[in-house]
Amino acid sequence: MNLYEFEGKNLFAKYGIATPKGVVVWRGDDFKSKYQELGIKDVVVKAQVLSGKRGKSNGIRFCSNEKDAQIVAEELFGSNISGQYVEAVLIEEKLDIAEEHYLSITYDTNAKQPVMIYSSAGGMDIEDVSEEKITKKLLDVRQSVIPTEVEESLSPEVKGSLGSARDDIAQKLWQCFIQEDTRLVEINPLIKTKDG
């Protein structure tokens, strides 16, 4: 079963992984009251479809006030993204991003075990990042925590950037992967804000 972005973020919150403040607006909801729940002006309006590359399909838009956000939401409700009808949008706080990384745990069918994938080059096109900028480490489902030597060997070039915060998130992501019996958990982008 695939999850919409907001469903995945709810699962992440369950495991203590920080996510931006947001609210889901369904087609036919009272947009104004939902938007005002956030209490934020600068937002990102995201179409909730089971597809990647929403940004390239104009399914992720930035707005600085309620009026613009409502116009964008209505446009998205009337659009078709990757052949999918948009029934819900996620309105989130716009974050002041300093760095974008990539972190996921998925099941490697060749190795027949989970693999953690990390790159300091996160963002929209992780598929296009060169292999030398991606670190992959096999994990053992019999271990309830990711071994320290796996964390330490991930990516030395960003130790001073995310360091222990990345390792903490990786542990939480591992718990989510194991406890929820998933095939893939992914944070893209895993961000560091300008305020740290």
N, C-alpha and C positions, 0 to 999 in steps of 0.2 A: 504494500500500500504506500503510495506517495502522499506526502503532506504538503499543504499550502504553506507558504512562508510563515504566516501568522501562527499556524499550528505547530510548526517546527520551533518557532521562538517560544511558544508556550512550554514546549517540552524542554528547551534549553533553560528556561527560568526555573523549572522544576529541579534542575540539577545545579542551580546557582550560577549559570552563565549569564553575564550581564547582556541585556539587549536594549535597544533604544525604546523610549517610552512611545507607545502607539495605541491606536484604536482601529478596529475593523468596522467598516461601513458596508453594509449590504445594500444591494439595489432595493429601493423603496424605504430605506431607513430615513429618519429625520437627520439629515446631514449636519445641520447647525448644532444640534445638541451633542452629537457625537464629536464633532470638531472641538467644541467648547470644553468637552471633558479633558482634552489634552492641556488646555491653558497655554498653548505655544503658538507663536505666529509662523516662524520658519519651519516648514514641514516638507516631507517627501511623500508623494502620493504614489502608491505602487499597486498596479493591477495584480490581483491574486489569481494566477493561472499556473498550471503544472507544466512550466516550461522555463528553460534558461534563456538567457539573452533578452530579457524583457527590456533592458535599457536600450538596446539597439532597435527594438520594435516600438519605441516611444511609450513603453508601458511603465516607466518610472520617471516621474516629473517633480521638479522642485517648485515650491510656491512660498510666498511670503505673507499671505493673508487668507482669511476665510473665503472671501469671494473667489479668488483665483483657484483655491483648492477645490471649491465646489464645482467650478467650471471644468477643471481638469478631471474630477471624479466623474462628472456627467459624460465627458468625452470618452473616458475609459469604459464606462458602462455601455457606451454605444459602439465600442470597437471590438475587433476580432484580433487577438494576439496569438500568433502561431496556431491558427485554426481553432482557438478556444474563445468561448463566450465569457466575458468578464462579469461575474456576478457579485464580486466583492473587491474592495480596495482596502489597503492598509495605509493608514495615515500615521506617519512617525515623525518624531522630532528630527530635524536636520542637525547632524553632528558636525563639529569642526574637526575634520580629519587631518592628521599629520602623516600617518602611514597606513598602508593597506597590505595585509599579509593574507595567507591562505592556510587553513588547517582543516583536515578531514580525517576520518577513520572510515575505511570501507573494507569490504571483504575481497581479498585477492583470490580469485578462483584458481589461478595457476599454483600458488603456494598453499592454497587451502587453509588460509588463516587471515586474520585481520591485518591491515597495514595502515600505519599512520602516515599521512602525506602532509608535508609542510613546505611552504615557500614564503620568502620575504617579498615576493612579487605577486600579491593577491590582486583581486579586482575582477573586472568583467571577463577577461580572456585568459583564464588560468590554463586552458587547453593549449594556448599558443606560447606559454612560457617554456624556455629551453630547459632540457632535462638537467643541466648542471646547476640550475637555480632551484631545483626541487629535491627535497630529501624524503626518502621513503624508508620506514622502519617497520619490520614485521613485529606483530604483537601476539601474545599468547593468552587465549581466553581463560586459561586456568589461573592467571594472575589478576588479582582484583585492582592492582595499581600498575601504572606504566613504570617499568624499572628505571631507576635514575640514569643508568648508562645509556638508555634509549633517549631520554630527554636531553642529556648532555651532548649527545652526538648529532642532534637535529640540525642546527645551523649556526655555527660559531659566529658568522658575520653579523648576526643580529642579537647576540647575547646582551649587549649593552642597551639594546632598543626595547625588546619585550621581555627577554630573560625569564625571570621567575613568574611573571604574569602569564606568559605564554604556556609555561609548564603547568601552572595551576589550571588554566583553561583546558589544556590537553587532558589532564586527569579527570576533570569534570565531563569532558566530551567522551572519554573512555567509559565512565560510569553510565552515561546515557546510552552509549552503544551496547554495553553488556546488559544493563537492566531492562532496556526496552526491546532487546532482541532485534536490533536494526541491521540493515545491510550497508547503510551509508549515513553518516552524520557529517555535515559540512558547514564550515563558517567561511563565507566568501562574500565580502572581505572581512577578515578579522582585523579590526582597526585599533589604532592607537590615536586618541584624540590629542589636540594640541595642548590641552591642559593636563595630559598624562593619563 
